[in-house]
């Protein structure tokens, strides 16, 4: 599991949590300029989440979709690794929100 760093990474995780909550009727949020490109990629991957066919549980982002999305958005290759690591941090934050929501509904 990814650690919860501070600063820019925390803001990315917060943005992912807000996105997950927004999918269920949550609020808006602001984005730091240095996170805008990663958020653009994250939002472009909106329909690229892998779902377990039996349980309906969200498993995470489709890794092959990440690379193709980076290319389609014409993001320079030098940025790919940084954005991938940021996306993994955001993915973990979303999965935590969805797991918490699933537990709340199951309880």
N, C-alpha and C positions, 0 to 999 in steps of 0.2 A: 504494500500500500504506500502511496506517496505521502510524504510528510507535509505538514501544513506550514509552508514558509510564510514570511510576512511580505509586506509591500506589494509589488506588481503581481506576484503569484497569487496572493490572497485575493486581490481584486478580480483576477481571472476566475478563481474558484467561486467567488461571490456572484460574478456575472453568470456563471453556469448554474448556480443554485437558483438565481432569479429566473433564468430561462426555464428551468424545470418547473418552478412554481408558476410561471406565466402560462406554461402549457396547461396548467390546471386552474387558470383564472387569477394569476398573481399580478404583481405590479411591474412598473417600468424601472429602469436603472440607468445610471450614467456610466460612461466608459472612459478610462484614462487613454490619452492619445497613443501611448506606447502599446496598449492592448488592442487597439482598433483592428489591426490586420488579423490577429489571431481570432478575434471575435467574428470578423467577417467570414473566415474559414469555418469556424464553429457553426455559425448560422447557415452557411451554405450546405453543411452536412446534416441539416435538420431531418431529412428523411433517410439517413444512412445509419440508423441505429439497428444493431442485430438484436432480434427478439427470439427467445426460446419458443419453438413451436408448440411444445407440450404445456409449459407452465405460463407462457405469455410474459415471462420475466425479461426485462431488458438486460442484455449481456454487455453492451458497450458499442462503441463506434466501429463500423466496418473499416478495417485498416486499409484495404485496397481503395476504398472510396476517398480516404484522406489524401493519398498520393495523387490520384487523378484530379481531385478538387484543387489541390495546390497548383497543379499544372494548368488546369482550365482557368484559374484566377490569375495566371501568369505571375505567380509569386517566385521570386528569384530563388534558385536552388540553395544559395547560401543561407536562406531563411528557413528552409524546410525542417531542419533538425530542431531549431528553437521552437517553431510553431508546433511541431509534433509533440514535443515535451509539454508545451503549454496545453495542447488539446488533451493529452493524457491526464493532466491535472484537472482540467475542466470535466472530463469524462468521469473521473472518480467522484467529483463533487456532485454531479448529476445522479450517479448511481446511488450515492448516499441519500439524496433527497427521495429518490424513487423507492429505495428500500424502506426508509422511514415511513413514507406514505403507505406502502404496501402493508407494513406492520400495523399502522394505525387503522387501516380499513379491515384488516384481519382480526383485530382485537375486539 
